[in-house]
């Protein structure tokens, strides 16, 4: 089984987002480090924002759940945010 780390989690977010949007070239994941955690911030085109958020935030919540599971497996504290 492949090792899970911040790089693979970032790749996971990019893969999910590009699969959902109409403009995959606009997908960007920015990583910033805070004191004891990492923030992964997803940005997409304005037209695709609703697709990654989903109805009542269900898609965003599902992505966040996957990120949290992967981060837990990697022993990392990662906060996932969607930039509006």
C-alpha angles and dihedrals in degrees: 000000000000120000115253117224139148092279093055091046090052089049090050091054091048092049094050093045095047089050091055104043135076093222107046092171089067093060112111130170115198120196122205129175124224129182099290105354144047126236117214108196119194120204126184134167116289091248091056098045093095091053094058093042095045131190109330088350093292096137093047090048091051092050090048090051091052092047091049092049092050092045091051091051090050093047091241134131107226128173115203118208134175114218113222 
